[in-house]
């Protein structure tokens, strides 16, 4: 029963940390335009470019 005095505050801190990281990622634009990267791979890009450098 004494372990609950450690685990409950630890779990609350963990949940608050996860919420803080999620909030930071949402407000910094990490989830903006999620469809673009999925559609980019389907686009046909046959423009000549520079050869890869070695």
C-alpha positions in Angstrom: 0.0 0.0 0.0 2.9 2.4 0.6 4.0 2.0 -3.0 0.9 3.9 -4.0 2.3 7.1 -2.4 5.1 6.8 -5.0 3.2 5.5 -8.0 0.2 7.9 -8.0 2.3 11.1 -8.1 4.7 9.6 -10.6 1.9 8.7 -12.9 0.4 12.2 -12.6 3.8 13.7 -13.5 4.1 11.3 -16.5 0.6 12.2 -17.8 1.3 15.9 -17.4 4.6 15.5 -19.3 2.8 13.6 -22.2 0.2 16.3 -22.4 2.9 19.0 -22.4 4.7 17.3 -25.3 1.5 16.8 -27.2 0.5 20.5 -26.7 4.0 21.6 -27.8 3.8 19.5 -31.0 0.3 20.7 -31.9 1.0 24.4 -31.3 4.4 24.3 -33.1 2.9 23.1 -36.3 4.0 19.4 -36.3 0.6 18.2 -37.4 -0.1 20.8 -40.1 -0.8 19.5 -43.6 -0.5 15.8 -42.8 -1.8 14.7 -46.3 1.0 16.4 -48.3 3.7 13.9 -47.4 1.4 10.9 -48.2 0.5 12.4 -51.6 4.0 13.5 -52.4 5.1 9.9 -53.0 2.3 9.4 -55.6 3.3 12.4 -57.7 5.2 11.7 -60.9 8.4 13.7 -60.8 10.3 13.2 -64.0 12.1 16.5 -64.1 15.8 16.1 -64.8 17.9 17.1 -61.8 21.5 17.1 -60.8 23.1 13.6 -60.6 23.7 12.4 -57.1 27.1 13.5 -55.8 29.5 10.8 -54.7 
